[in-house]
Amino acid sequence: MMVSQLATAISAIRAAAIPYTIIAGDQGDDTFRAWIAAFLPQATLTVWPACGHFPHLAQPAAFARILASQECSPSGGTPA
């Protein structure tokens, strides 16, 4: 059931052309990158070396800068 829910969510994000930022450690392989390109073509994938599976813990300040630079308002306007 979880796989079905994930597929539904990814399809909705793709169909809505919602900008999507993925920050990953360098643990991912070419298969992961190809999957992202195929299923979320509007996604921006940034790979940080030596971060493993938790780049937000390995480089919290850099992660916070990227998060703060994103449009986070559900209405599409400027966050309050």
C-alpha positions in Angstrom: 0.0 0.0 0.0 2.8 2.4 0.8 4.3 2.0 -2.7 0.9 2.8 -4.2 0.7 6.0 -2.1 4.2 7.0 -3.0 3.4 6.5 -6.7 0.3 8.5 -6.4 2.1 11.4 -4.6 4.9 11.4 -7.2 2.4 11.4 -10.0 0.6 14.4 -8.5 3.8 16.4 -8.0 4.9 15.6 -11.6 1.4 16.5 -13.1 1.3 19.8 -11.1 4.9 20.6 -12.3 5.7 21.6 -8.7 9.3 22.7 -8.4 11.1 20.1 -6.3 14.6 20.3 -4.7 16.4 17.1 -3.7 19.6 17.3 -1.7 21.4 14.0 -1.5 24.6 12.6 -0.2 27.0 11.0 -2.6 25.7 7.6 -1.6 23.2 7.6 -4.5 24.1 5.9 -7.7 23.3 6.6 -11.4 20.1 4.5 -11.0 18.8 7.0 -8.5 19.7 10.0 -10.6 18.0 8.4 -13.6 14.9 7.6 -11.6 14.6 11.2 -10.4 15.1 12.5 -14.0 12.4 10.1 -15.3 9.7 10.6 -12.6 10.3 14.2 -11.4 11.8 16.0 -14.4 11.2 19.4 -12.8 13.3 18.4 -9.8 16.7 19.9 -9.1 19.1 17.3 -7.7 22.1 18.5 -5.8 24.6 15.9 -4.6 26.9 16.8 -1.7 30.0 14.7 -1.2 30.8 13.0 2.1 27.2 13.5 3.5 25.9 10.0 3.4 22.1 9.7 3.7 21.6 12.7 6.0 23.0 15.9 4.3 20.8 18.1 6.5 22.7 16.7 9.5 26.2 16.7 7.9 25.9 20.3 6.6 23.1 22.0 8.5 24.0 25.6 7.6 24.3 24.9 3.9 21.0 22.9 4.0 19.3 25.8 5.8 20.5 28.3 3.2 19.0 26.2 0.4 15.8 25.7 2.3 15.5 29.4 3.1 16.0 30.3 -0.5 13.1 28.2 -1.7 9.5 29.4 -2.2 7.7 27.7 0.7 4.3 29.2 0.6 1.5 26.8 -0.3 -0.3 29.6 -2.2 2.7 30.3 -4.4 3.2 33.8 -2.9 5.9 35.1 -0.7 6.2 33.3 2.6 5.2 35.5 5.6 
